[in-house]
Amino acid sequence: MYDVGDPSAIERQARGLVDRRVGELVDVVAGEQQGTYTKGSVGRYVETYFGLEASSEAGPDFVEAGVELKSVPLHRKGGPYTAKERTFITAIGYATVADQAFDGSPLDLKTRSTLYVFYEWRPEVSIAEFKVLGVLLHERDELDELMLRELHEHVKDAVRSGRAHELSEGDTWGVGAATKDAGGRWVDQPFSSEPARRRAFAYKPAYTTRLWQLAKHRAAQDAVPVGLPDSLAGFAAEVADKVQARRSVSVAELVQELAPDKDPTAKNIVSIVSRRLLGSEGRRDVEAFERLGITIRTIRVDPATFLPHEDVSFPAFDPRELVEQEWESSDLLPLISSLYLMVFVAAPTESVLDARLLGGFFWRPATDELATMGREWESLRRAFAESRPEKRPQASETEILHVRPHGRDKRDTLSLPSGRAFVKSSFWLNRGFVGRLVAEHLGDQADRAL
């Protein structure tokens, strides 16, 4: 028996889970299929392993040790493991959160120290076959606290002003106010007659994916100490200063300075030098970008119009997974709601290496932009749900989002719900919309970059 009041003893007990199947932990009915899987199922089995009773208390699962327990499903699609879904922390009570300080709140108590149990989720296999891949006892650090306090304050402000119905997971970095029920359950809010979606504080997939990477480093004993920003505003200012120092520098010069080990003709060379620039003074900024879930996109724009040379893409999606989602819990929302756009200027006739750095900016969509994206996403999702993607709205018919092929060639396909093969596709930001963002954020700096 281990000491449930000692975090170190809890962590040692947790290591006994690694490389074991869920069916070895508790009595799981053999042959239980994916259709009976729920987010809480594996978590309950892990709680049983630790001798914990199911509880809805506001405090952490290991009460005496002050440690919360989270089971995180990982999956992979031809690459490294990533978190499959959001990780819920605690429900948001609209009636209480408005007058609640962060210190001592359920959100505070449940995030001070967390034991993460990462397991491999696989479709069409029994829960008993899911394998535990690793564990991590994570003490809340400065970056975590910055994210959580920002989220708590944002939710409080929205509730106090009667705008709980306008909350979105895309409003904040790293963590968010995620919808709690598929299909939508609406509840009362205290300062408005407008009903609001039931929500919970939750870690976004990028955050827990980063913790999984840290768990792997720690297990391999090759963890690298990182510095963390003192504030989110300070982090943004540091990034701005770093980019400012290289404004007007060409891609060719950046390759020489930051990536002399890379082939300058590589297709992703602009992305490589951009990421190295953002993290070139150590791992501080890299860690912040990863855990905050900020998607970095590099674009080349026309110096006269600011129009990108092409639309901005996101990873290809599986149509069968897309049609089961709703906007507020979609795979796309976390990717599209926290962007850093690194912008280079180049005439259409100029080569990639001749493009010059104009600048960069963080972008989170405003409430009306989120609403527009939600409507457009739903129209596009519906076309795939009906297995009629050819009838989907085109870029000329939408303001922000469209879908188009993103496969290697026409033979690179995935199945529609009907079973018919369709070329791999992804969501793209319309170039006209991105051009307006660039003009708004960097338009006054263009002359100095040319």
ABEGO torsion letter per residue (X at the ends): XBBAABAAAAAAAAAAABGBBAAAABBBBBGBBAAABBAAAAAAAAAAAAGBBBBABABBABAAAGBBBBBBBBBBBGBBBBBABBBBABBBBAAAAAABBABGBAAAAAAABBBBBBBBBBBGBBAAABBBABBBBBBBBAAAAAAAAAAAAAAAAAAAAGAAAABBAAABBGBBBBBABBGEBBBBBAABABBBBBBBBBBBAAAAAAAAAAAAAAAAGABBBBBBBABAAAAAAAAAAAAAAABGBBAAAAAAAABAABBAABAAAAAAAAAAAAAAAEAAAAAAAAAAGBBBBBBBBBAAAGBBABBBBBBBBBAAAAAABBAAABAAAAAAABBBBBBBBBBAABBAAABBBAEBBBBBBBAAAAAAAAAAAAAAAAAAAAGBAAABBBAAABAABBBBBABABAABBBBBAAGBBBBBBBBBBBAAAAAAAAAAAAAAAAAAAX
